[in-house]
Amino acid sequence: MEDTLRESWKNPEIKKKILFSFLIISILCLLTIIPIPGLSHAAATAKIDDWGSIGTVIDILSCGALTNGSIISLGIFPFLVASIIMQIVTLAVPKLRDLAQAGDAGTKLIQKYTRIASLIGSAVFAALYCLGMKDTVFPNFNFWVAIVICGVTVAVGSAFCGWCVELLNTKGLGNGLTLIILTGIVHNIPHDLLMPYFNAIDMGIVWALVYMIMGILLAIGMLILALLINMGEKKLRIIFSKRTVGMKQYGMQNQVIPLKVAQAGITPVIYSMTVCLFVPTILTMIAPGSDNVWFSGARNFPTSIMFIPFFVIFLVFFAYVFALMQFNPYDISNQIKQNGGYIQGIKPGKPTSMYMMSVYSNLNSAGCAYLILVCIIPLILSFIPGLSSIAFCGIGLVLVAGGAIEIKTLLDNALKLEEDKLKQAGKDKKRSKNYNKK
């Protein structure tokens, strides 16, 4: 990772992307301290305390803006919801599915639809936010004027966060969702590391320090485990037949296909959390702090026993779907056969497809087991008195480890692209010299 960062910083083009990404993240962090006009800041931040564990999750997605009563309080949550809905609709509607496979023009059109859906989602969630915050309007302000200003501000702030994701995707390092979520998690790390100390302070300073040190060591160990699994891969060696015509050999060079254990990356975790919290978030925003059993259950749903089965089901589903999108065994085996290749010891055609499907299933099962164990164990342990603060630590560690690996992959790909450009420029220059000589 260190070598990748060093080489990336030396490259002028990649350095620009790194600095641009840092600028966008810095702007978002600055916006988290700008309060919403029309609302009493003290009353609004106190109201967020009634959001329960839902507020904790949304606060991460907004880089800490929610608990600050900031203009970007909703963060990227509406954009995430819009992206998931658009992906489901694209898979379900044949015309959109064909459009998504129609090259760059189709992809840009799908992105345009996602952007429109994000704007609609921002407006809807901003209205729900205002509904829950109606009691925090300044007494001296006209109620309707203050609510309209609040709604417009929060909607624009959320839309701006979605726009920042697109900017990071197009002009920054890429994968803007991962970068922003990673920023939100890193923002909360000092607080999370100190929570075991404050939870055990009643037992004495010595025990509180022991608890905190044990928590830090456990977090480091789980982070190392997550990094190792994310970097783990199985390499398939593809051998291509060559034929000799005269003094020349024709055929592709032998290749190695790396298959990662965590093929889907951290996307299944992000999408599972978003889908599971969609309805509870709406109920929490409508009536924060309500004593009604449905509303109180909704705001604490992420730390309830009912959350675990839903999260596991969606996690496995999205892990298999996104892994299949990254690596389709049947398509790869057909390409290998068409180019005269084979896996050593495996016949081309159907046996290769079955073998690759078996390898894909085994690796994906291992990846799902890793995600479930690391994410769920802290959730289960959080039911022990005094350990409630560790509920989302496993999910956070998975996102940090996976996000770090994805950033490294983005930098490696950018370095390779720049290297290919230099090689192509050298070839063009040499070809131009030869042409001028003639």
C-alpha positions in Angstrom: 0.0 0.0 0.0 2.8 2.4 0.9 4.6 1.8 -2.5 1.3 2.3 -4.3 0.7 5.7 -2.5 4.3 6.8 -3.2 4.1 6.0 -6.9 0.7 7.5 -7.2 1.9 10.8 -5.6 4.8 11.0 -8.1 2.4 10.8 -11.1 1.0 14.3 -11.9 -2.4 13.1 -13.2 -3.1 10.7 -10.3 -1.8 13.4 -7.8 -4.5 15.7 -9.2 -7.2 13.1 -8.6 -6.0 12.5 -5.1 -6.0 16.2 -4.3 -9.4 16.7 -5.9 -10.8 13.8 -3.9 -9.3 15.4 -0.7 -10.9 18.7 -1.6 -14.4 17.2 -2.1 -14.1 15.3 1.2 -12.8 18.5 3.0 -15.8 20.5 1.7 -18.2 17.9 3.0 -16.5 17.9 6.4 -16.8 21.7 6.5 -20.5 21.6 5.7 -21.1 19.3 8.7 -20.7 22.3 11.0 -23.1 24.7 9.2 -26.5 24.6 11.0 -29.9 24.4 9.3 -31.5 27.9 9.2 -34.9 28.2 10.8 -34.4 25.6 13.5 -33.1 25.9 17.0 -29.7 24.2 16.8 -29.8 23.1 20.5 -33.3 21.7 20.1 -32.5 20.0 16.8 -29.4 18.2 18.1 -31.3 17.1 21.2 -34.1 15.8 18.9 -31.5 13.6 17.1 -30.8 11.8 20.3 -34.3 10.3 20.0 -33.3 8.7 16.6 -31.7 5.8 18.5 -29.4 3.5 16.6 -30.9 4.7 13.3 -29.3 8.1 14.1 -25.9 6.4 14.5 -26.0 4.8 11.1 -27.2 8.0 9.3 -24.6 10.0 11.2 -21.9 7.8 9.6 -23.4 8.2 6.2 -23.4 12.0 6.7 -19.8 12.2 8.1 -21.2 13.4 11.5 -23.5 16.0 10.1 -26.7 14.6 11.5 -25.7 15.0 15.2 -24.5 18.5 14.4 -27.9 19.5 12.9 -26.1 20.4 9.7 -27.4 21.3 6.3 -26.2 17.9 5.0 -27.8 16.0 7.8 -29.1 13.2 5.5 -25.7 12.7 3.8 -25.7 10.2 1.0 -28.6 8.1 2.4 -31.1 9.3 -0.2 -28.5 8.8 -3.0 -27.9 5.2 -1.7 -31.6 4.5 -1.7 -32.1 5.9 -5.2 -29.1 3.9 -6.5 -30.5 0.6 -5.1 -33.9 1.3 -6.5 -32.6 2.1 -9.9 -30.4 -1.1 -10.0 -33.4 -3.2 -9.1 -35.6 -1.4 -11.7 -32.9 -1.8 -14.3 -32.7 -5.6 -13.7 -36.5 -5.9 -13.7 -37.4 -3.8 -16.7 -36.1 -5.3 -20.0 -35.8 -2.0 -21.8 -33.6 -0.5 -19.1 -31.6 -3.7 -18.9 -30.9 -3.5 -22.6 -30.0 0.2 -22.2 -27.5 -0.6 -19.5 -25.8 -3.0 -21.8 -25.7 -0.6 -24.7 -22.3 0.9 -24.0 -21.3 4.3 -22.7 -24.4 6.1 -24.1 -26.7 3.7 -22.2 -24.7 3.9 -19.0 -24.9 7.7 -19.1 -28.6 7.6 -19.5 -29.0 5.2 -16.6 -26.8 7.5 -14.5 -29.1 10.4 -15.5 -32.1 8.5 -14.3 -30.3 7.7 -11.1 -29.5 11.4 -10.6 -33.2 12.3 -11.1 -34.2 9.5 -8.6 -31.7 10.9 -6.1 -33.1 14.4 -6.3 -36.7 13.0 -5.8 -35.4 11.0 -2.8 -33.6 14.0 -1.3 -36.9 16.0 -1.5 -38.9 13.2 0.1 -36.5 12.5 2.9 -36.1 16.3 3.5 -39.9 16.5 3.9 -39.9 13.6 6.4 -37.0 15.3 8.3 -39.0 18.5 8.6 -42.0 16.6 9.8 -40.0 15.1 12.7 -38.3 18.5 13.4 -41.4 20.6 13.4 -41.1 21.2 17.2 -37.6 22.7 16.9 -38.5 25.8 14.9 -37.4 29.1 16.4 -40.3 30.6 18.4 -39.8 34.1 16.8 -39.8 32.7 13.3 -42.9 32.2 11.1 -43.5 28.4 11.3 -44.2 27.7 7.6 -41.4 29.9 6.4 -38.9 28.2 8.7 -40.1 24.7 7.7 -39.9 25.5 4.0 -36.4 26.9 4.4 -35.4 23.9 6.4 -36.8 21.5 3.8 -35.2 23.2 0.9 -31.8 23.4 2.7 -31.8 19.8 3.7 -32.9 18.6 0.3 -30.2 20.7 -1.5 -27.6 19.5 1.0 -28.5 15.9 0.4 -28.5 16.4 -3.4 -25.1 18.1 -3.1 -23.8 15.0 -1.3 -25.0 12.8 -4.2 -23.3 15.2 -6.7 -20.1 14.9 -4.7 -20.3 11.1 -5.2 -20.5 11.6 -8.9 -17.6 14.1 -8.9 -15.5 11.6 -7.0 -16.4 8.9 -9.5 -15.6 11.0 -12.6 -12.9 13.4 -11.6 -11.6 11.9 -8.4 -10.1 8.5 -7.6 -13.5 6.8 -8.2 -16.0 4.9 -6.0 -17.2 8.0 -4.3 -19.6 6.1 -2.1 -16.8 4.1 -0.5 -14.7 7.2 0.1 -17.5 9.2 1.8 -18.5 6.2 4.0 -14.9 5.6 4.9 -14.6 9.2 5.9 -17.7 8.9 8.1 -16.3 5.8 9.8 -12.8 7.3 10.4 -14.5 10.4 11.8 -16.1 8.2 14.5 -13.0 6.1 15.4 -11.8 8.2 18.3 -15.3 8.2 19.9 -15.7 4.4 19.4 -12.2 3.6 20.9 -13.0 5.7 24.0 -16.5 4.2 24.5 -15.4 1.0 26.4 -13.5 3.3 28.8 -16.6 5.4 29.6 -18.8 2.4 29.8 -16.5 0.8 32.4 -15.6 3.9 34.3 -17.9 2.9 37.2 -15.7 -0.1 37.8 -12.7 2.1 38.4 -10.0 3.7 36.2 -7.9 0.6 36.1 -10.6 -1.6 34.8 -11.8 1.1 32.4 -8.3 1.3 30.9 -8.1 -2.5 30.7 -11.4 -2.6 28.8 -10.3 0.2 26.4 -6.9 -1.5 25.7 -8.6 -4.9 25.1 -11.1 -3.2 22.8 -8.3 -1.5 20.8 -6.3 -4.8 20.5 -9.4 -6.7 19.4 -10.2 -4.1 16.8 -6.7 -4.2 15.4 -6.8 -8.0 15.3 -10.1 -8.0 13.4 -8.9 -5.3 11.1 -5.8 -7.4 10.2 -8.1 -10.4 9.6 -10.4 -8.4 7.4 -7.4 -7.0 5.4 -6.0 -10.5 4.9 -9.3 -12.0 3.7 -9.9 -9.0 1.4 -6.4 -9.6 -0.2 -6.9 -13.4 -0.3 -7.3 -14.8 -3.8 -7.2 -18.0 -5.8 -5.3 -17.9 -9.1 -6.5 -19.8 -12.1 -3.9 -20.5 -14.7 -5.3 -20.4 -18.3 -3.2 -22.2 -20.9 -3.8 -21.2 -24.6 -2.9 -23.6 -27.4 -0.4 -22.2 -29.9 0.1 -23.2 -33.5 3.2 -22.8 -35.6 3.0 -21.4 -39.1 6.4 -21.2 -40.8 8.8 -19.6 -38.4 6.0 -17.9 -36.3 3.8 -19.0 -33.5 0.2 -17.8 -33.2 -2.0 -17.8 -30.1 -2.5 -15.9 -26.9 -0.1 -16.0 -24.1 -0.9 -18.0 -21.0 -2.8 -16.0 -18.4 -3.7 -16.0 -14.7 -7.2 -15.1 -13.6 -7.1 -13.9 -9.9 -10.4 -14.8 -8.1 -10.8 -12.9 -4.8 -12.3 -14.4 -1.7 -14.3 -11.2 -1.1 -15.3 -10.9 -4.8 -18.1 -8.5 -4.2 -16.1 -6.2 -2.0 -18.0 -4.1 0.6 -21.0 -3.3 -1.6 -23.1 -6.1 -0.1 -22.7 -4.7 3.4 -23.6 -1.1 2.3 -26.6 -2.3 0.3 -27.8 -4.7 3.1 -27.7 -1.9 5.7 -29.6 0.5 3.4 -32.3 -1.9 2.5 -32.8 -3.1 6.1 -33.0 0.5 7.4 -35.2 2.0 4.7 -38.6 1.6 6.4 -37.2 2.0 10.0 -35.6 5.3 8.9 -38.8 6.7 7.5 -40.7 5.8 10.7 -38.0 7.3 12.9 -37.9 10.5 10.9 -41.7 10.9 11.1 -42.0 10.5 14.9 -38.6 10.6 16.7 -38.9 9.8 20.4 -42.5 8.4 20.1 -43.6 5.9 22.7 -45.5 3.9 20.2 -44.3 0.3 20.0 -43.8 0.5 16.2 -41.9 3.8 16.2 -39.7 2.9 19.2 -39.0 -0.5 17.6 -38.0 1.2 14.3 -35.5 3.6 15.8 -33.7 0.8 17.7 -34.1 -1.8 14.9 -30.4 -1.9 14.0 -29.5 -3.0 17.5 -32.4 -5.4 18.0 -32.4 -9.2 17.6 -34.8 -8.9 14.6 -32.2 -7.0 12.6 -29.7 -9.9 12.5 -31.7 -12.4 10.3 -32.8 -9.6 7.9 -29.3 -8.3 7.6 -27.8 -11.9 7.0 -30.4 -12.7 4.3 -29.8 -9.5 2.3 -26.0 -9.8 2.9 -25.9 -13.2 1.3 -28.2 -12.2 -1.5 -26.2 -9.1 -2.5 -22.9 -10.9 -2.0 -23.8 -13.5 -4.6 -25.4 -11.0 -7.0 -22.5 -8.6 -7.0 -19.9 -11.4 -7.1 -21.7 -12.8 -10.2 -21.7 -9.4 -11.8 -17.9 -9.2 -11.2 -17.1 -12.7 -12.3 -19.6 -14.8 -14.4 -18.1 -18.4 -14.6 -20.1 -19.3 -17.7 -19.1 -16.2 -19.7 -15.5 -16.6 -18.7 -15.4 -20.3 -19.7 -17.0 -19.6 -23.1 -14.4 -16.9 -23.7 -11.6 -19.3 -22.8 -12.9 -22.0 -25.2 -13.4 -19.5 -28.0 -9.7 -18.4 -27.7 -8.4 -22.0 -27.6 -7.6 -22.0 -23.9 -8.1 -24.5 -21.1 -7.4 -25.0 -17.4 -4.8 -27.7 -16.8 -6.5 -31.0 -16.0 -10.0 -29.7 -17.1 -11.6 -30.2 -20.5 -12.8 -27.1 -22.3 -16.5 -26.4 -22.5 -19.0 -27.7 -20.0 -16.4 -29.3 -17.6 -14.6 -25.9 -17.4 -17.9 -24.1 -16.7 -18.8 -26.5 -13.9 -15.3 -26.3 -12.4 -15.3 -22.5 -12.4 -18.8 -22.4 -11.0 -17.6 -24.7 -8.2 -14.6 -22.5 -7.5 -16.9 -19.4 -7.6 -19.4 -20.9 -5.2 -16.7 -22.1 -2.7 -14.9 -18.7 -2.7 -18.2 -16.8 -2.4 -19.3 -19.0 0.5 -16.1 -18.3 2.3 -16.5 -14.6 1.6 -20.1 -14.6 2.9 -19.0 -16.5 6.0 -16.4 -13.9 6.7 -18.8 -11.0 6.3 -21.5 -12.6 8.5 -19.0 -13.5 11.3 -17.3 -10.2 11.4 -20.5 -8.1 11.1 -22.8 -10.2 13.3 -20.5 -11.2 16.3 -20.3 -7.6 17.6 -24.0 -7.2 17.1 -24.6 -10.3 19.3 -22.1 -9.2 21.9 -23.7 -5.8 22.1 -26.6 -7.4 24.0 -24.3 -7.9 27.0 -24.7 -5.0 29.5 -21.8 -2.5 29.0 -21.0 -3.6 25.5 -23.8 -1.8 23.6 -21.4 0.6 22.0 -19.7 -2.2 19.9 -22.8 -3.1 17.9 -21.5 -1.6 14.6 -17.8 -2.1 15.2 -17.7 -5.3 13.0 -19.5 -3.6 10.1 -17.2 -0.6 10.5 -14.1 -2.8 10.4 -15.3 -4.6 7.3 -15.9 -1.3 5.6 -12.6 0.2 6.6 -10.6 -2.9 5.5 -12.6 -3.3 2.2 -12.4 0.4 1.6 -8.7 0.5 2.0 -8.3 -2.4 -0.4 -10.6 -0.7 -3.0 -8.6 2.5 -2.8 -5.4 0.6 -3.4 -7.1 -1.1 -6.4 -8.2 2.2 -7.7 -4.7 3.6 -7.4 -3.1 0.5 -9.0 -5.6 0.7 -11.9 -4.8 4.4 -12.4 -1.1 3.7 -12.4 -1.5 1.0 -15.0 -3.6 3.3 -17.1 -1.0 6.0 -17.0 1.7 3.5 -17.8 -0.3 2.2 -20.8 -0.7 5.8 -22.0 3.0 6.5 -21.8 3.7 3.3 -23.8 1.2 4.2 -26.4 2.6 7.7 -26.6 6.1 6.2 -27.1 4.8 4.0 -29.9 3.1 6.9 -31.6 6.2 9.0 -31.4 8.4 6.2 -32.8 5.8 5.6 -35.6 5.8 9.3 -36.4 9.6 9.4 -36.6 9.7 6.4 -39.0 7.0 8.1 -41.1 9.0 11.3 -41.3 12.1 9.4 -42.4 10.3 7.9 -45.3 
